[in-house]
Amino acid sequence: MKTMFVCAEGKTNEHVGEEYDYILEVPDAPTTENIQETADRIRTRIRSLWMEQDGEDGRGVSVNLHGPSPYNAMLINLKILMDKDEGIEVSLDYPHEEVRTTSDPETNEVLDKLEAR
C-alpha cells in the first residue's frame, strides 16, 4: 500500500521526520476557487500511486490529512468517486466522519461542486 499525506502549509513543521510516498502541501484556507484544483491534483497523485502497485498484493492508497474540514469533505468524496469510477481503493487514515452535515455556506458550496462532478 502506498501512502500520501495532505498537509496544510502552516502545519508542515509539525510532521518533520514522518515518511510518506508522497506529500502534498495545500493552502491553509481552501476557497471555492482553489479546492477543485487541489482535488484534481490529489486525484491524479492517488491514481499514480495506485498504478505504481500494479500486480501487487494489498494494493491501495492510504491518505492522511492535517488540514481544515473542507479538505476532509473533498477526500471523502474522492474516496467514493475513485472507487466507483475507477476501482481505486483509497483509505482515509485519520479521524474523519463521513456524514456531510455543516452549516458553513462555503463548505456546502464546495461539497455541491464536488458532488456535481
ZALUMMI-107517 format. One record per residue: residue number from 1; residue in one letter; y, z, x of N, C-alpha, C in turn. Coordinates in steps of 0.2 Angstrom, whole numbers, plus 5000, padded with zeros to 4 digits. Atoms other than C-alpha are relative to their C-alpha. Example, Ala and Ser with C-alpha at 12.3 -4.5 7.8 and 13.67 -1.06 7.14 Angstrom:
2
k	r	n_Y	n_Z	n_X	ca_Y	ca_Z	ca_X	c_Y	c_Z	c_X
1	A	4994	5000	5004	4978	5039	5062	5006	5000	5004 $
2	S	4994	4999	4996	4995	5036	5068	5005	5003	4996 $
END
This chain:
117
k	r	n_Y	n_Z	n_X	ca_Y	ca_Z	ca_X	c_Y	c_Z	c_X
1	M	4994	5000	5004	5000	5000	5000	5006	5000	5004 $
2	K	4994	5001	4997	5017	4995	5006	5005	5005	4997 $
3	T	4995	4995	5003	5032	5007	5004	5007	4997	5001 $
4	M	4993	5002	5000	5050	5004	5000	5004	5006	4998 $
5	F	4995	4995	5001	5065	5016	5000	5007	4997	4998 $
6	V	4994	5002	5002	5080	5013	4990	5005	5006	5000 $
7	C	4996	4994	4999	5094	5024	4995	5008	4999	5000 $
8	A	4993	5001	5000	5112	5026	4991	5003	5001	5006 $
9	E	4997	5000	4993	5123	5023	5006	5002	5007	5002 $
10	G	4998	4993	4999	5130	5041	5005	4995	5005	5002 $
11	K	5006	4995	4999	5113	5049	5006	4995	4998	5006 $
12	T	5004	5003	4995	5106	5039	5020	4998	5005	5006 $
13	N	5001	4995	4995	5108	5053	5033	4996	5005	4999 $
14	E	5004	4994	5002	5098	5065	5023	4992	4998	5001 $
15	H	5007	5002	4999	5082	5054	5027	4999	4997	5007 $
16	V	5001	5002	4993	5083	5052	5046	4993	5002	5002 $
17	G	5007	4998	4998	5066	5051	5053	4994	4998	4995 $
18	E	5005	5002	5005	5057	5045	5037	4998	4993	5001 $
19	E	5002	5007	4999	5047	5029	5038	4998	4997	4994 $
20	Y	5002	5004	5005	5045	5016	5026	4999	4993	5002 $
21	D	5001	5007	4998	5040	4997	5027	5007	4997	4999 $
22	Y	4994	5003	5001	5057	4993	5020	5005	5005	4997 $
23	I	4995	4996	5003	5073	5002	5017	5006	4996	4998 $
24	L	4995	5003	5003	5087	4996	5006	5006	5005	4998 $
25	E	4995	4996	5001	5104	5004	5006	5004	4997	4994 $
26	V	4997	5003	5006	5113	5002	4989	5007	5004	4999 $
27	P	4994	4997	5001	5131	5006	4984	4999	5007	4996 $
28	D	5000	4993	5003	5134	5025	4979	5001	4999	4993 $
29	A	4998	5000	5007	5141	5020	4962	4999	4993	4998 $
30	P	5002	5007	5003	5132	5005	4954	5005	4998	4994 $
31	T	4996	5003	5006	5143	4994	4942	4996	4995	4997 $
32	T	5003	5006	5003	5138	4981	4930	5000	4994	5004 $
33	E	4999	5006	4996	5144	4968	4942	4995	5000	5006 $
34	N	5004	5001	4994	5133	4973	4957	4992	5003	4998 $
35	I	5007	4997	5001	5117	4981	4948	4995	4994	4999 $
36	Q	5004	5005	5000	5110	4964	4944	4998	4997	5007 $
37	E	5001	5002	4993	5112	4958	4962	4995	5004	5003 $
38	T	5004	4995	4997	5104	4974	4968	4993	4999	4997 $
39	A	5007	5001	5003	5089	4971	4955	4997	4994	5003 $
40	D	5002	5006	4997	5087	4954	4962	4997	5001	5007 $
41	R	5002	4998	4993	5086	4960	4980	4994	5004	5000 $
42	I	5006	4995	5000	5074	4974	4976	4994	4996	4997 $
43	R	5006	5004	5002	5063	4962	4966	4997	4995	5005 $
44	T	5003	5005	4995	5062	4949	4980	4997	5004	5005 $
45	R	5003	4996	4994	5058	4963	4993	4993	5002	4997 $
46	I	5007	4998	5002	5044	4970	4982	4995	4994	5000 $
47	R	5004	5006	5001	5037	4953	4979	4998	4998	5008 $
48	S	5002	5001	4993	5037	4950	4998	4995	5005	5003 $
49	L	5005	4995	4998	5029	4967	5002	4993	4999	4996 $
50	W	5006	5001	5003	5016	4963	4989	4996	4994	5003 $
51	M	5003	5006	4997	5012	4946	4997	4997	5001	5006 $
52	E	5003	4998	4993	5010	4954	5014	4993	5003	5000 $
53	Q	5006	4996	5001	4995	4963	5007	4995	4996	4997 $
54	D	5004	5004	5004	4986	4948	5000	4993	5001	5003 $
55	G	5007	4998	4998	4967	4952	5000	4998	5007	5002 $
56	E	5001	4993	4998	4969	4970	5005	4998	5004	4994 $
57	D	5002	4995	5005	4961	4984	4995	5006	5005	4999 $
58	G	4995	4996	5002	4973	4996	4987	5007	4997	5000 $
59	R	4993	5004	5000	4987	4983	4986	5005	5003	4995 $
60	G	4995	4997	5005	5003	4989	4978	5006	5001	5004 $
61	V	4994	4999	4997	5021	4993	4982	5002	5007	4997 $
62	S	4997	4994	5002	5027	5011	4982	5007	5000	5001 $
63	V	4992	5000	4999	5046	5013	4979	5002	5008	4999 $
64	N	4997	4994	5001	5055	5029	4982	5008	4999	4999 $
65	L	4993	5001	5002	5073	5032	4976	5004	5006	5002 $
66	H	4995	4994	5000	5088	5043	4981	5006	4997	4999 $
67	G	4994	5003	5002	5102	5037	4971	5001	5002	4993 $
68	P	4998	4998	5007	5111	5038	4954	4995	4997	4995 $
69	S	5004	5002	5006	5102	5036	4937	5000	4993	4998 $
70	P	5001	5007	5002	5106	5018	4934	4995	4996	5004 $
71	Y	5005	5003	4996	5095	5013	4949	4993	5002	4997 $
72	N	5006	4998	5003	5081	5023	4941	4998	4996	4994 $
73	A	5001	5004	5006	5083	5014	4925	4998	4992	5002 $
74	M	5001	5007	4998	5083	4997	4934	4993	5000	5003 $
75	L	5007	5000	4997	5067	5002	4944	4995	5000	4995 $
76	I	5005	4999	5005	5058	5007	4929	4999	4993	4996 $
77	N	5001	5007	5003	5062	4990	4921	4997	4995	5004 $
78	L	5004	5004	4995	5057	4981	4937	4993	5001	5000 $
79	K	5007	4998	5000	5041	4990	4937	4996	4997	4994 $
80	I	5003	5003	5006	5037	4985	4919	5000	4992	5000 $
81	L	5000	5007	5000	5043	4967	4921	4996	4997	5005 $
82	M	5003	5003	4994	5035	4964	4938	4992	5000	4998 $
83	D	5007	4999	5002	5018	4970	4931	4998	4995	4995 $
84	K	5001	5004	5006	5020	4960	4915	5000	4993	5002 $
85	D	4998	5007	4998	5027	4944	4923	4996	4997	5006 $
86	E	5003	5003	4994	5019	4943	4940	4993	5004	5002 $
87	G	5006	4996	4998	5004	4956	4940	5001	5004	5006 $
88	I	4998	4996	4994	5013	4966	4954	5000	5007	4998 $
89	E	5000	4993	5001	5009	4984	4954	5005	5004	5004 $
90	V	4994	4996	4997	5024	4995	4958	4999	5007	4997 $
91	S	5000	4993	5002	5023	5014	4958	5006	5003	5002 $
92	L	4994	4997	4999	5038	5024	4957	4999	5007	5003 $
93	D	5002	4994	4997	5035	5039	4969	5006	5005	5001 $
94	Y	4995	4995	5001	5049	5050	4964	5001	5003	4993 $
95	P	4999	4998	5007	5053	5061	4949	5004	4995	4996 $
96	H	4996	5005	5005	5058	5049	4935	4997	5001	4993 $
97	E	5002	5000	5007	5057	5048	4917	5001	4993	4997 $
98	E	5000	5006	5003	5053	5033	4908	5003	4999	4993 $
99	V	4996	5001	5006	5062	5037	4892	5007	4998	5001 $
100	R	4993	5003	4999	5078	5027	4891	5004	5003	4995 $
101	T	4995	4998	5005	5090	5038	4882	5006	5003	5004 $
102	T	4994	4997	4996	5108	5041	4888	5006	4998	4995 $
103	S	4994	5001	5004	5125	5042	4880	5005	4996	5004 $
104	D	4996	5003	4996	5133	5034	4895	5001	4993	4998 $
105	P	4999	5007	5002	5141	5017	4889	4998	4995	5006 $
106	E	5001	5005	4994	5140	5009	4907	4992	5000	5001 $
107	T	5007	5000	4999	5122	5014	4909	4996	4996	4995 $
108	N	5003	5004	5005	5117	5007	4892	5002	4993	5001 $
109	E	4999	5007	4999	5126	4991	4896	4996	4997	5005 $
110	V	5005	5003	4995	5116	4989	4912	4993	5000	4997 $
111	L	5007	5000	5002	5100	4993	4903	4999	4994	4995 $
112	D	5000	5006	5004	5104	4980	4890	5000	4993	5003 $
113	K	5000	5006	4996	5107	4967	4903	4993	4999	5003 $
114	L	5006	5000	4997	5091	4971	4912	4995	4998	4995 $
115	E	5005	5002	5005	5081	4970	4896	5001	4993	4997 $
116	A	4999	5007	5002	5089	4953	4892	4997	4995	5004 $
117	R	5003	5005	4995	5081	4945	4907	4994	4997	4998 $
END
